[in-house]
């Protein structure tokens, strides 16, 4: 499956600095067989950030782990998911 076919994300962020960093970022990844809830800090001044998986639904019920977020452009990000 190509990354563009894997699903989509909805994010809510709270800005903490004028330099582009956002704190307390909540992201829901909607995937084919469930969702993953993520939380952490994304610094938009950097190309790579890490979020923690806090929960999931469907096939991901009770999931924990981490997600590396790579900013590909102003409108696209690549998520690399590592479940524990």
N, CA, C and O atoms as a printed pandas DataFrame, in Angstrom:
     atom_number atom_name residue_name chain_id  residue_number  x_coord  y_coord  z_coord
0              1         N          UNK        A               1    0.840   -1.170    0.000
1              2        CA          UNK        A               1    0.000    0.000    0.000
2              3         C          UNK        A               1    0.889    1.237    0.000
3              4         O          UNK        A               1    1.815    1.335    0.805
4              5         N          UNK        A               2    0.621    2.162   -0.878
5              6        CA          UNK        A               2    1.370    3.417   -0.917
6              7         C          UNK        A               2    0.968    4.300    0.247
7              8         O          UNK        A               2   -0.168    4.218    0.713
8              9         N          UNK        A               3    1.887    5.160    0.737
9             10        CA          UNK        A               3    1.548    6.031    1.884
10            11         C          UNK        A               3    0.280    6.837    1.680
11            12         O          UNK        A               3   -0.472    7.034    2.635
12            13         N          UNK        A               4    0.015    7.308    0.480
13            14        CA          UNK        A               4   -1.170    8.123    0.242
14            15         C          UNK        A               4   -2.456    7.315    0.375
15            16         O          UNK        A               4   -3.534    7.890    0.524
16            17         N          UNK        A               5   -2.354    5.983    0.322
17            18        CA          UNK        A               5   -3.530    5.133    0.423
18            19         C          UNK        A               5   -3.754    4.598    1.836
19            20         O          UNK        A               5   -4.758    3.933    2.088
20            21         N          UNK        A               6   -2.840    4.876    2.754
21            22        CA          UNK        A               6   -2.896    4.283    4.087
22            23         C          UNK        A               6   -3.962    4.904    4.976
23            24         O          UNK        A               6   -4.463    4.226    5.873
24            25         N          UNK        A               7   -4.324    6.146    4.769
25            26        CA          UNK        A               7   -5.315    6.799    5.609
26            27         C          UNK        A               7   -5.088    8.294    5.652
27            28         O          UNK        A               7   -4.426    8.865    4.785
28            29         N          UNK        A               8   -5.655    8.928    6.690
29            30        CA          UNK        A               8   -5.499   10.373    6.829
30            31         C          UNK        A               8   -5.421   10.734    8.299
31            32         O          UNK        A               8   -5.758    9.928    9.165
32            33         N          UNK        A               9   -4.973   11.957    8.577
33            34        CA          UNK        A               9   -4.798   12.420    9.953
34            35         C          UNK        A               9   -5.610   13.688   10.185
35            36         O          UNK        A               9   -5.765   14.519    9.290
36            37         N          UNK        A              10   -6.120   13.817   11.395
37            38        CA          UNK        A              10   -6.760   15.046   11.846
38            39         C          UNK        A              10   -5.998   15.493   13.083
39            40         O          UNK        A              10   -5.838   14.716   14.025
40            41         N          UNK        A              11   -5.525   16.737   13.093
41            42        CA          UNK        A              11   -4.683   17.216   14.197
42            43         C          UNK        A              11   -5.254   18.468   14.831
43            44         O          UNK        A              11   -5.861   19.303   14.160
44            45         N          UNK        A              12   -5.047   18.585   16.143
45            46        CA          UNK        A              12   -5.367   19.796   16.891
46            47         C          UNK        A              12   -4.102   20.191   17.626
47            48         O          UNK        A              12   -3.545   19.389   18.376
48            49         N          UNK        A              13   -3.637   21.425   17.419
49            50        CA          UNK        A              13   -2.384   21.860   18.031
50            51         C          UNK        A              13   -2.581   23.163   18.787
51            52         O          UNK        A              13   -3.485   23.944   18.488
52            53         N          UNK        A              14   -1.715   23.385   19.774
53            54        CA          UNK        A              14   -1.698   24.621   20.542
54            55         C          UNK        A              14   -0.331   25.255   20.363
55            56         O          UNK        A              14    0.679   24.647   20.716
56            57         N          UNK        A              15   -0.278   26.460   19.823
57            58        CA          UNK        A              15    0.995   27.127   19.554
58            59         C          UNK        A              15    1.617   27.637   20.848
59            60         O          UNK        A              15    0.946   28.246   21.681
60            61         N          UNK        A              16    2.931   27.371   21.000
61            62        CA          UNK        A              16    3.617   27.806   22.213
62            63         C          UNK        A              16    4.730   28.805   21.949
63            64         O          UNK        A              16    5.235   29.421   22.888
64            65         N          UNK        A              17    5.131   28.981   20.676
65            66        CA          UNK        A              17    6.182   29.953   20.393
66            67         C          UNK        A              17    6.019   30.511   18.994
67            68         O          UNK        A              17    5.427   29.875   18.122
68            69         N          UNK        A              18    6.550   31.708   18.790
69            70        CA          UNK        A              18    6.478   32.351   17.483
70            71         C          UNK        A              18    7.391   31.669   16.478
71            72         O          UNK        A              18    7.262   31.905   15.277
72            73         N          UNK        A              19    8.319   30.823   16.942
73            74        CA          UNK        A              19    9.271   30.157   16.065
74            75         C          UNK        A              19    8.714   28.980   15.300
75            76         O          UNK        A              19    9.436   28.384   14.500
76            77         N          UNK        A              20    7.475   28.624   15.508
77            78        CA          UNK        A              20    6.866   27.560   14.735
78            79         C          UNK        A              20    6.604   26.275   15.500
79            80         O          UNK        A              20    6.041   25.340   14.929
80            81         N          UNK        A              21    6.987   26.187   16.767
81            82        CA          UNK        A              21    6.746   24.963   17.529
82            83         C          UNK        A              21    5.321   24.938   18.062
83            84         O          UNK        A              21    4.762   25.976   18.415
84            85         N          UNK        A              22    4.753   23.769   18.117
85            86        CA          UNK        A              22    3.432   23.581   18.680
86            87         C          UNK        A              22    3.541   22.570   19.802
87            88         O          UNK        A              22    4.236   21.563   19.668
88            89         N          UNK        A              23    2.871   22.825   20.892
89            90        CA          UNK        A              23    2.916   21.929   22.029
90            91         C          UNK        A              23    1.548   21.295   22.199
91            92         O          UNK        A              23    0.555   21.801   21.677
92            93         N          UNK        A              24    1.493   20.197   22.920
93            94        CA          UNK        A              24    0.248   19.502   23.204
94            95         C          UNK        A              24   -0.530   19.230   21.926
95            96         O          UNK        A              24   -1.695   19.606   21.796
96            97         N          UNK        A              25    0.132   18.574   20.990
97            98        CA          UNK        A              25   -0.451   18.228   19.703
98            99         C          UNK        A              25   -1.202   16.904   19.836
99           100         O          UNK        A              25   -0.634   15.905   20.276
100          101         N          UNK        A              26   -2.473   16.900   19.456
101          102        CA          UNK        A              26   -3.304   15.700   19.457
102          103         C          UNK        A              26   -3.611   15.345   18.010
103          104         O          UNK        A              26   -4.143   16.168   17.264
104          105         N          UNK        A              27   -3.278   14.132   17.614
105          106        CA          UNK        A              27   -3.503   13.690   16.235
106          107         C          UNK        A              27   -4.288   12.390   16.272
107          108         O          UNK        A              27   -3.994   11.508   17.079
108          109         N          UNK        A              28   -5.282   12.266   15.404
109          110        CA          UNK        A              28   -5.973   11.002   15.206
110          111         C          UNK        A              28   -5.654   10.523   13.797
111          112         O          UNK        A              28   -5.986   11.186   12.814
112          113         N          UNK        A              29   -5.001    9.352   13.707
113          114        CA          UNK        A              29   -4.728    8.726   12.411
114          115         C          UNK        A              29   -5.872    7.781   12.091
115          116         O          UNK        A              29   -6.147    6.850   12.849
116          117         N          UNK        A              30   -6.536    8.018   10.972
117          118        CA          UNK        A              30   -7.626    7.162   10.522
118          119         C          UNK        A              30   -7.056    6.203    9.487
119          120         O          UNK        A              30   -6.724    6.602    8.370
120          121         N          UNK        A              31   -6.944    4.923    9.873
121          122        CA          UNK        A              31   -6.370    3.894    9.014
122          123         C          UNK        A              31   -7.464    2.923    8.580
123          124         O          UNK        A              31   -8.579    2.974    9.100
124          125         N          UNK        A              32   -7.160    2.057    7.652
125          126        CA          UNK        A              32   -8.147    1.144    7.092
126          127         C          UNK        A              32   -8.831    0.288    8.155
127          128         O          UNK        A              32  -10.043    0.079    8.091
128          129         N          UNK        A              33   -8.067   -0.212    9.136
129          130        CA          UNK        A              33   -8.640   -1.143   10.103
130          131         C          UNK        A              33   -8.724   -0.588   11.523
131          132         O          UNK        A              33   -8.749   -1.356   12.484
132          133         N          UNK        A              34   -8.769    0.739   11.664
133          134        CA          UNK        A              34   -8.932    1.362   12.973
134          135         C          UNK        A              34   -8.274    2.728   13.024
135          136         O          UNK        A              34   -7.829    3.257   12.006
136          137         N          UNK        A              35   -8.220    3.291   14.221
137          138        CA          UNK        A              35   -7.579    4.595   14.404
138          139         C          UNK        A              35   -6.485    4.493   15.462
139          140         O          UNK        A              35   -6.487    3.589   16.298
140          141         N          UNK        A              36   -5.548    5.448   15.406
141          142        CA          UNK        A              36   -4.524    5.606   16.431
142          143         C          UNK        A              36   -4.598    7.026   16.958
143          144         O          UNK        A              36   -4.684    7.976   16.179
144          145         N          UNK        A              37   -4.565    7.178   18.273
145          146        CA          UNK        A              37   -4.523    8.497   18.905
146          147         C          UNK        A              37   -3.076    8.791   19.281
147          148         O          UNK        A              37   -2.414    7.974   19.921
148          149         N          UNK        A              38   -2.590    9.961   18.878
149          150        CA          UNK        A              38   -1.205   10.363   19.116
150          151         C          UNK        A              38   -1.171   11.651   19.924
151          152         O          UNK        A              38   -2.093   12.463   19.857
152          153         N          UNK        A              39   -0.100   11.828   20.686
153          154        CA          UNK        A              39    0.064   13.061   21.446
154          155         C          UNK        A              39    1.544   13.379   21.565
155          156         O          UNK        A              39    2.377   12.481   21.686
156          157         N          UNK        A              40    1.861   14.669   21.529
157          158        CA          UNK        A              40    3.248   15.096   21.687
158          159         C          UNK        A              40    3.465   16.481   21.135
159          160         O          UNK        A              40    2.523   17.261   20.988
160          161         N          UNK        A              41    4.716   16.784   20.829
161          162        CA          UNK        A              41    5.106   18.105   20.352
162          163         C          UNK        A              41    5.663   17.984   18.936
163          164         O          UNK        A              41    6.538   17.160   18.671
164          165         N          UNK        A              42    5.148   18.810   18.037
165          166        CA          UNK        A              42    5.689   18.899   16.686
166          167         C          UNK        A              42    6.309   20.275   16.524
167          168         O          UNK        A              42    5.653   21.293   16.745
168          169         N          UNK        A              43    7.573   20.297   16.138
169          170        CA          UNK        A              43    8.273   21.549   15.862
170          171         C          UNK        A              43    8.328   21.715   14.347
171          172         O          UNK        A              43    9.105   21.042   13.670
172          173         N          UNK        A              44    7.501   22.613   13.820
173          174        CA          UNK        A              44    7.409   22.798   12.379
174          175         C          UNK        A              44    8.641   23.472   11.787
175          176         O          UNK        A              44    8.757   23.589   10.567
176          177         N          UNK        A              45    9.560   23.915   12.638
177          178        CA          UNK        A              45   10.833   24.459   12.150
178          179         C          UNK        A              45   11.809   23.326   11.841
179          180         O          UNK        A              45   12.841   23.554   11.210
180          181         N          UNK        A              46   11.491   22.104   12.282
181          182        CA          UNK        A              46   12.333   20.932   12.030
182          183         C          UNK        A              46   11.599   19.982   11.090
183          184         O          UNK        A              46   10.370   19.989   11.026
184          185         N          UNK        A              47   12.350   19.173   10.368
185          186        CA          UNK        A              47   11.755   18.259    9.396
186          187         C          UNK        A              47   11.186   16.997   10.042
187          188         O          UNK        A              47   10.324   16.341    9.458
188          189         N          UNK        A              48   11.664   16.649   11.249
189          190        CA          UNK        A              48   11.249   15.393   11.883
190          191         C          UNK        A              48   10.866   15.639   13.342
191          192         O          UNK        A              48   11.565   16.351   14.062
192          193         N          UNK        A              49    9.755   15.047   13.770
193          194        CA          UNK        A              49    9.311   15.099   15.156
194          195         C          UNK        A              49    8.833   13.714   15.560
195          196         O          UNK        A              49    8.619   12.860   14.700
196          197         N          UNK        A              50    8.659   13.477   16.877
197          198        CA          UNK        A              50    8.150   12.199   17.351
198          199         C          UNK        A              50    6.946   12.421   18.258
199          200         O          UNK        A              50    6.952   13.306   19.114
200          201         N          UNK        A              51    5.909   11.600   18.055
201          202        CA          UNK        A              51    4.715   11.609   18.883
202          203         C          UNK        A              51    4.563   10.238   19.534
203          204         O          UNK        A              51    5.109    9.251   19.041
204          205         N          UNK        A              52    3.827   10.175   20.632
205          206        CA          UNK        A              52    3.549    8.914   21.322
206          207         C          UNK        A              52    2.146    8.434   20.952
207          208         O          UNK        A              52    1.215    9.234   20.858
208          209         N          UNK        A              53    2.002    7.137   20.745
209          210        CA          UNK        A              53    0.695    6.522   20.538
210          211         C          UNK        A              53    0.069    6.339   21.919
211          212         O          UNK        A              53    0.635    5.654   22.771
212          213         N          UNK        A              54   -1.098    6.949   22.141
213          214        CA          UNK        A              54   -1.738    6.879   23.455
214          215         C          UNK        A              54   -2.888    5.887   23.513
215          216         O          UNK        A              54   -3.224    5.404   24.594
216          217         N          UNK        A              55   -3.503    5.570   22.373
217          218        CA          UNK        A              55   -4.589    4.585   22.334
218          219         C          UNK        A              55   -4.939    4.286   20.884
219          220         O          UNK        A              55   -4.374    4.862   19.955
220          221         N          UNK        A              56   -5.885    3.369   20.717
221          222        CA          UNK        A              56   -6.323    3.027   19.371
222          223         C          UNK        A              56   -7.694    2.392   19.394
223          224         O          UNK        A              56   -8.235    2.091   20.458
224          225         N          UNK        A              57   -8.260    2.186   18.200
225          226        CA          UNK        A              57   -9.550    1.508   18.057
226          227         C          UNK        A              57   -9.408    0.428   16.997
227          228         O          UNK        A              57   -8.414    0.383   16.272
228          229         N          UNK        A              58  -10.404   -0.436   16.911
229          230        CA          UNK        A              58  -10.382   -1.503   15.910
230          231         C          UNK        A              58   -9.181   -2.406   16.114
231          232         O          UNK        A              58   -8.933   -2.864   17.229
232          233         N          UNK        A              59   -8.439   -2.666   15.063
233          234        CA          UNK        A              59   -7.254   -3.522   15.127
234          235         C          UNK        A              59   -6.172   -2.948   16.030
235          236         O          UNK        A              59   -5.249   -3.663   16.420
236          237         N          UNK        A              60   -6.271   -1.667   16.366
237          238        CA          UNK        A              60   -5.254   -0.994   17.179
238          239         C          UNK        A              60   -5.729   -0.734   18.617
239          240         O          UNK        A              60   -5.135    0.079   19.324
240          241         N          UNK        A              61   -6.785   -1.414   19.048
241          242        CA          UNK        A              61   -7.309   -1.235   20.399
242          243         C          UNK        A              61   -6.217   -1.512   21.429
243          244         O          UNK        A              61   -5.575   -2.562   21.401
244          245         N          UNK        A              62   -6.015   -0.559   22.337
245          246        CA          UNK        A              62   -4.994   -0.690   23.373
246          247         C          UNK        A              62   -3.575   -0.441   22.894
247          248         O          UNK        A              62   -2.625   -0.713   23.628
248          249         N          UNK        A              63   -3.409    0.066   21.692
249          250        CA          UNK        A              63   -2.072    0.253   21.117
250          251         C          UNK        A              63   -1.245    1.275   21.890
251          252         O          UNK        A              63   -1.772    2.253   22.421
252          253         N          UNK        A              64    0.054    1.028   21.940
253          254        CA          UNK        A              64    1.051    1.951   22.487
254          255         C          UNK        A              64    2.244    1.919   21.541
255          256         O          UNK        A              64    2.440    0.943   20.817
256          257         N          UNK        A              65    3.031    2.972   21.547
257          258        CA          UNK        A              65    4.211    3.023   20.702
258          259         C          UNK        A              65    4.581    4.452   20.383
259          260         O          UNK        A              65    4.276    5.370   21.143
260          261         N          UNK        A              66    5.244    4.635   19.247
261          262        CA          UNK        A              66    5.670    5.973   18.834
262          263         C          UNK        A              66    5.476    6.143   17.336
263          264         O          UNK        A              66    5.365    5.172   16.587
264          265         N          UNK        A              67    5.437    7.399   16.923
265          266        CA          UNK        A              67    5.284    7.733   15.509
266          267         C          UNK        A              67    6.279    8.826   15.165
267          268         O          UNK        A              67    6.333    9.861   15.830
268          269         N          UNK        A              68    7.061    8.594   14.128
269          270        CA          UNK        A              68    7.952    9.626   13.606
270          271         C          UNK        A              68    7.184   10.374   12.520
271          272         O          UNK        A              68    6.642    9.762   11.599
272          273         N          UNK        A              69    7.141   11.690   12.631
273          274        CA          UNK        A              69    6.439   12.537   11.664
274          275         C          UNK        A              69    7.477   13.308   10.864
275          276         O          UNK        A              69    8.247   14.092   11.417
276          277         N          UNK        A              70    7.489   13.075    9.548
277          278        CA          UNK        A              70    8.385   13.800    8.652
278          279         C          UNK        A              70    7.545   14.766    7.821
279          280         O          UNK        A              70    6.617   14.351    7.127
280          281         N          UNK        A              71    7.874   16.052    7.893
281          282        CA          UNK        A              71    7.141   17.059    7.125
282          283         C          UNK        A              71    7.638   17.022    5.692
283          284         O          UNK        A              71    8.775   17.409    5.422
284          285         N          UNK        A              72    6.795   16.559    4.762
285          286        CA          UNK        A              72    7.169   16.423    3.362
286          287         C          UNK        A              72    6.965   17.720    2.586
287          288         O          UNK        A              72    7.690   17.996    1.630
288          289         N          UNK        A              73    5.981   18.513    2.994
289          290        CA          UNK        A              73    5.691   19.797    2.347
290          291         C          UNK        A              73    4.816   20.599    3.300
291          292         O          UNK        A              73    4.579   20.174    4.431
292          293         N          UNK        A              74    4.336   21.750    2.854
293          294        CA          UNK        A              74    3.447   22.559    3.690
294          295         C          UNK        A              74    2.101   21.872    3.937
295          296         O          UNK        A              74    1.401   22.210    4.892
296          297         N          UNK        A              75    1.739   20.915    3.089
297          298        CA          UNK        A              75    0.430   20.281    3.198
298          299         C          UNK        A              75    0.487   18.770    3.413
299          300         O          UNK        A              75   -0.561   18.142    3.565
300          301         N          UNK        A              76    1.687   18.162    3.430
301          302        CA          UNK        A              76    1.786   16.707    3.560
302          303         C          UNK        A              76    2.851   16.311    4.572
303          304         O          UNK        A              76    3.905   16.938    4.680
304          305         N          UNK        A              77    2.540   15.245    5.311
305          306        CA          UNK        A              77    3.475   14.665    6.278
306          307         C          UNK        A              77    3.496   13.151    6.062
307          308         O          UNK        A              77    2.524   12.563    5.587
308          309         N          UNK        A              78    4.626   12.533    6.420
309          310        CA          UNK        A              78    4.774   11.081    6.354
310          311         C          UNK        A              78    4.893   10.575    7.781
311          312         O          UNK        A              78    5.742   11.043    8.539
312          313         N          UNK        A              79    4.042    9.615    8.152
313          314        CA          UNK        A              79    4.023    9.055    9.491
314          315         C          UNK        A              79    4.646    7.653    9.444
315          316         O          UNK        A              79    4.212    6.807    8.662
316          317         N          UNK        A              80    5.666    7.408   10.286
317          318        CA          UNK        A              80    6.242    6.069   10.435
318          319         C          UNK        A              80    5.825    5.566   11.808
319          320         O          UNK        A              80    6.234    6.123   12.827
320          321         N          UNK        A              81    5.012    4.516   11.838
321          322        CA          UNK        A              81    4.386    4.025   13.057
322          323         C          UNK        A              81    5.191    2.837   13.600
323          324         O          UNK        A              81    5.511    1.901   12.867
324          325         N          UNK        A              82    5.508    2.896   14.894
325          326        CA          UNK        A              82    6.184    1.782   15.585
326          327         C          UNK        A              82    5.358    1.431   16.820
327          328         O          UNK        A              82    5.347    2.167   17.807
328          329         N          UNK        A              83    4.669    0.297   16.746
329          330        CA          UNK        A              83    3.835   -0.133   17.864
330          331         C          UNK        A              83    4.610   -1.075   18.766
331          332         O          UNK        A              83    5.397   -1.897   18.296
332          333         N          UNK        A              84    4.378   -0.948   20.081
333          334        CA          UNK        A              84    5.074   -1.795   21.061
334          335         C          UNK        A              84    4.363   -3.114   21.220
335          336         O          UNK        A              84    4.799   -3.960   22.000
